[in-house]
Amino acid sequence: MNQSKEFGTIVLVTIVTLLIWLLAAAKTRETATIPARLTFTVAGDASLDRFQVTPMQVPVNITVEGGALAVRDAGEALRRAPLELQLPAAGGRVEVKELVTRLKENSAVRSAGVDVLAVDPAIISVDVTEFVARTAVIRAEIETASTVQDVTVTPNTASITLPMTAARDLPDTLDVEAVVDPRDVARLDPGVLHTVEGTLRPIGLPRGIGPVTVDPPTARVSFQLVARQRRATVPRVRVQVVSAPQDFGHYHVEIMTPMFERVEIEASPDDVAKVEAGRAQVVAVLHLSTNDKEKGIETKPISFFAVIDADGEATPIQGRVDGTTNPNVDLKISKVADKPAA
């Protein structure tokens, strides 16, 4: 019986001691500097799509004072989540001042039961960008060598969101492209109406205007694939001169650049297959008129590229050298002296 009373007394004394210690800890005043983060929002922008704050979060050191337990709880709360401060609904450079006063009014700080003594840095500068939405007309951009027709886009308009400072200098209606991936077109059959997804991108906007978004991000592009083309790169293409027969023997034409390196061609799948198999060759056709020879011109762009098959049949094709469709050929033309009569 006495042992039971002694055990109860020990438990009671322990509880009382613990309560006294907790009370003393709660009343003991401490000061601590706590690393924290401030995040900024703009008044009235609940959806976060009208304004953008840069930087959106800023690290700070907050010096607080309070009971030991309160300081500890405040430290845990400040490290766990950023403190939110609201800015006025206006674009431009904003200096956030009176941080001590504003943090004292913060609900997370008040609930911790501590007093804010100082904030480092005391003033924070942020940039607030205001955005506006503009209507944009959608047009299709099918980046492929294939021939298409009857192109339509659904929807035919989109909304572009961009900084207000940039929008002031732009027309009321803007343009966007629905870009179709060439790999999507390559899988389609000619002669059939097809519908594929095109990624929307703005066009005609100045560089460096800031973030731009398009809504919706994609559109449906319908078109009829008339003929499929293939692209290939030919390592070397010879220049072939076409001239009036009556000029033969009267002029000597020296081609200073007789070969083009790495010519990109666009042609029918059959013609490309013949070239790759060595059953046809690609030539750069250069037409020289009698007038060109009389003037002794020193350079002239080629007339066109062509595929010549084993039968000598020539088919004009698209070709590019370093992105140029009609590269120049350097020439040296001289007149052949007439032979004396016998």
ABEGO torsion letter per residue (X at the ends): XAAAAAAAAAAAAAAAAAAAAAAAAAABBBBBBBBBBBBBBBBGBAAGAABBBOBABBBBBBBBBEBAAAAAAAAAAAAABBBBBBBBBBBEBBBBBGAAAAAAABAAAAAAGBBBABBOBABBBBBBBBBBBBBBBBBBBBBBABBBBGBBBOBABBBBBBBAAAAAABBABBBBBBBBBAAAAAABBBGBBBBBBBBBBBBGBBBGAEBBBBOBABBBBBBBBABBBBBBBBABBBBBBBBBAAABGABBBBBABABBBGBBBBBBAAAAAAAAAGABBBBBBBBBBAAAAAAGBABBBBABBBBBBAAGBBBBBBBBBGGBABBBBBBBBBBBBBBBBX
